[in-house]
Amino acid sequence: MNWLLDQPAVSSMIVGAKLPDQLADNLGAVDVVFTADELARLDEASKLAPEYPGWMLERQGGYPAPPPRR
């Protein structure tokens, strides 16, 4: 949960705890401190596959050049 809160695209989270012990564990996540290596490994493990048109643009070498002006 602490890693998730550190992501720029995440503005909030829903905690789905049913029991007080689960809530306490979830709230304790804010005290977890990750090393740079751990953060990099978590980022890599959670990386999403590129979506269209991003993967196509990457394959083609970027946006096409605009036509020359006359």
C-alpha positions, -999 to 999 in steps of 0.1 A, spaced: 0 0 0 28 24 8 43 18 -27 9 24 -43 5 57 -24 38 68 -38 27 65 -74 19 99 -91 -12 85 -109 -28 73 -76 -49 99 -58 -67 77 -33 -71 40 -23 -100 20 -9 -90 -1 21 -111 -33 21 -105 -44 57 -132 -64 75 -115 -70 108 -97 -46 131 -65 -66 127 -67 -62 89 -72 -24 93 -43 -21 117 -20 -40 92 -32 -18 63 -26 14 83 9 1 93 18 1 57 25 38 58 55 31 80 72 8 55 103 22 40 116 8 7 152 8 -6 158 22 -41 163 -14 -53 130 -26 -39 112 3 -55 128 -4 -88 118 -41 -85 82 -32 -76 80 -7 -105 93 -34 -129 69 -61 -116 39 -38 -120 47 -22 -153 18 -23 -177 22 -34 -213 23 -4 -237 -11 5 -253 -19 15 -288 -9 39 -303 22 41 -280 36 8 -290 31 15 -327 47 49 -325 77 33 -307 80 6 -334 78 32 -361 104 55 -345 80 82 -333 56 105 -350 60 110 -387 75 142 -399 50 167 -411 49 173 -449 71 201 -462 55 235 -466 53 250 -501 
